[in-house]
Amino acid sequence: MKQLDQTHPNNSFQDDTISLKELFGLLWKGRNLIILITSLFALGSIYYAWSLKDYYKSSTSLSIVQAASGPSISGLGGLASIAGINISPVGLKGPMYINTIRSRSFLKHLLSVDENVLPSLVAAESYDKESKKLKFNSDVYDAANKKWLSTKPTHIQIFGTYMRAVNVDFHEIRQTMDVSVEHISPIFAKEFLELIIRESDNIIRQKDLKRSSEALAYLTSEISRTSVLDIKSNINQLILSQLQIQMTANISSNYVLNIIEPPFIPEKKSKPSRSLIVLLGAMLGFVIGIVWILMRHYFAPHSTKKTSGS
């Protein structure tokens, strides 16, 4: 028994060695087929990689402007909430800015501000590096006359395209964000990013101005109805805080954002990585070639029988 136990591991190791030798021998015999399949996949990957359009990414770094500390007001929380007044010491606009950019209503606003945005997003076919202009699909959009030859897409229909082109990363701890636009035209990527920053800042500015004006009208009417000096004093503090919002919104060029690094025209493409595509395609072909050789050998017993019979 001891002798059998001692010889069993050796036999298993010998069988494994024979199997590996058989496997490598099998692959070596089928090396021409593996090379052929790998070459075909590599050539197909090269064709596919060069058929893809070059995309360029323009980006910017922004910091969120924090509202100045307002006056200390006690006992008027209910009154302020009715008027829609924020009496918190610091108002952070970061989440509001991100939600504005990612909204369908904002995209609709962008399309109304600049008529070139819609065709550049959905009808652009290629980019001419010499003239630095976009070429549009002539079956969809007539660039010379600025007319749609098919049904004009709506902001809802192209919202997915817009979201794939625009990316926003918000860093809550630092109160900064990175915004980028990716497009086949590096010039449009930069100009569209500038448009997004400018219009989103203006939209939030106008919303705050409107809310502040409504709050001032409400507070002015309330202060005339009360004769309690403490309440009048607190209402005056609220009026001052709203006047501060109006002043900041009217005199500041950047209401929500401070631009740390302005948008730029990218010189190098962001995608595709053609070398990586070709490498992955060749690797896939190599693996498929090996699998094909093994399947043909182990799952086609009739072929082995003919070989052994002959």
Secondary structure in CASP SS format (residue, H / E / C, confidence):
PFRMAT SS
TARGET T0000
AUTHOR 0000-0000-0000
METHOD secondary structure of the structure
MODEL  1
M C 1.00
K H 1.00
Q H 1.00
L H 1.00
D H 1.00
Q H 1.00
T H 1.00
H H 1.00
P H 1.00
N H 1.00
N H 1.00
S H 1.00
F H 1.00
Q H 1.00
D H 1.00
D H 1.00
T H 1.00
I H 1.00
S H 1.00
L H 1.00
K H 1.00
E H 1.00
L H 1.00
F H 1.00
G H 1.00
L H 1.00
L H 1.00
W H 1.00
K H 1.00
G C 1.00
R H 1.00
N H 1.00
L H 1.00
I H 1.00
I H 1.00
L H 1.00
I H 1.00
T H 1.00
S H 1.00
L H 1.00
F H 1.00
A H 1.00
L H 1.00
G H 1.00
S H 1.00
I H 1.00
Y H 1.00
Y H 1.00
A H 1.00
W H 1.00
S H 1.00
L C 1.00
K C 1.00
D C 1.00
Y E 1.00
Y E 1.00
K E 1.00
S E 1.00
S E 1.00
T E 1.00
S E 1.00
L E 1.00
S E 1.00
I E 1.00
V C 1.00
Q C 1.00
A C 1.00
A C 1.00
S C 1.00
G C 1.00
P C 1.00
S C 1.00
I C 1.00
S C 1.00
G C 1.00
L C 1.00
G H 1.00
G H 1.00
L H 1.00
A H 1.00
S H 1.00
I H 1.00
A H 1.00
G C 1.00
I C 1.00
N C 1.00
I C 1.00
S C 1.00
P C 1.00
V C 1.00
G C 1.00
L C 1.00
K C 1.00
G H 1.00
P H 1.00
M H 1.00
Y H 1.00
I H 1.00
N H 1.00
T H 1.00
I H 1.00
R C 1.00
S C 1.00
R H 1.00
S H 1.00
F H 1.00
L H 1.00
K H 1.00
H H 1.00
L H 1.00
L H 1.00
S H 1.00
V H 1.00
D C 1.00
E C 1.00
N C 1.00
V H 1.00
L H 1.00
P H 1.00
S H 1.00
L H 1.00
V H 1.00
A C 1.00
A E 1.00
E E 1.00
S E 1.00
Y E 1.00
D E 1.00
K C 1.00
E C 1.00
S C 1.00
K C 1.00
K E 1.00
L E 1.00
K E 1.00
F E 1.00
N C 1.00
S C 1.00
D C 1.00
V C 1.00
Y E 1.00
D E 1.00
A C 1.00
A C 1.00
N C 1.00
K C 1.00
K E 1.00
W E 1.00
L C 1.00
S C 1.00
T C 1.00
K C 1.00
P C 1.00
T C 1.00
H C 1.00
I C 1.00
Q C 1.00
I C 1.00
F H 1.00
G H 1.00
T H 1.00
Y H 1.00
M H 1.00
R H 1.00
A H 1.00
V E 1.00
N E 1.00
V E 1.00
D E 1.00
F E 1.00
H E 1.00
E C 1.00
I C 1.00
R C 1.00
Q C 1.00
T E 1.00
M E 1.00
D E 1.00
V E 1.00
S E 1.00
V E 1.00
E E 1.00
H E 1.00
I C 1.00
S C 1.00
P H 1.00
I H 1.00
F H 1.00
A H 1.00
K H 1.00
E H 1.00
F H 1.00
L H 1.00
E H 1.00
L H 1.00
I H 1.00
I H 1.00
R H 1.00
E H 1.00
S H 1.00
D H 1.00
N H 1.00
I H 1.00
I H 1.00
R H 1.00
Q H 1.00
K H 1.00
D H 1.00
L H 1.00
K H 1.00
R H 1.00
S H 1.00
S H 1.00
E H 1.00
A H 1.00
L H 1.00
A H 1.00
Y H 1.00
L H 1.00
T H 1.00
S H 1.00
E H 1.00
I H 1.00
S C 1.00
R C 1.00
T C 1.00
S C 1.00
V C 1.00
L H 1.00
D H 1.00
I H 1.00
K H 1.00
S H 1.00
N H 1.00
I H 1.00
N H 1.00
Q H 1.00
L H 1.00
I H 1.00
L H 1.00
S H 1.00
Q H 1.00
L H 1.00
Q H 1.00
I H 1.00
Q H 1.00
M H 1.00
T H 1.00
A H 1.00
N H 1.00
I H 1.00
S C 1.00
S C 1.00
N C 1.00
Y C 1.00
V C 1.00
L E 1.00
N E 1.00
I E 1.00
I E 1.00
E E 1.00
P C 1.00
P C 1.00
F C 1.00
I C 1.00
P C 1.00
E C 1.00
K C 1.00
K C 1.00
S C 1.00
K E 1.00
P C 1.00
S C 1.00
R H 1.00
S H 1.00
L H 1.00
I H 1.00
V H 1.00
L H 1.00
L H 1.00
G H 1.00
A H 1.00
M H 1.00
L H 1.00
G H 1.00
F H 1.00
V H 1.00
I H 1.00
G H 1.00
I H 1.00
V H 1.00
W H 1.00
I H 1.00
L H 1.00
M H 1.00
R H 1.00
H H 1.00
Y H 1.00
F C 1.00
A C 1.00
P H 1.00
H H 1.00
S H 1.00
T H 1.00
K H 1.00
K H 1.00
T H 1.00
S H 1.00
G H 1.00
S C 1.00
END
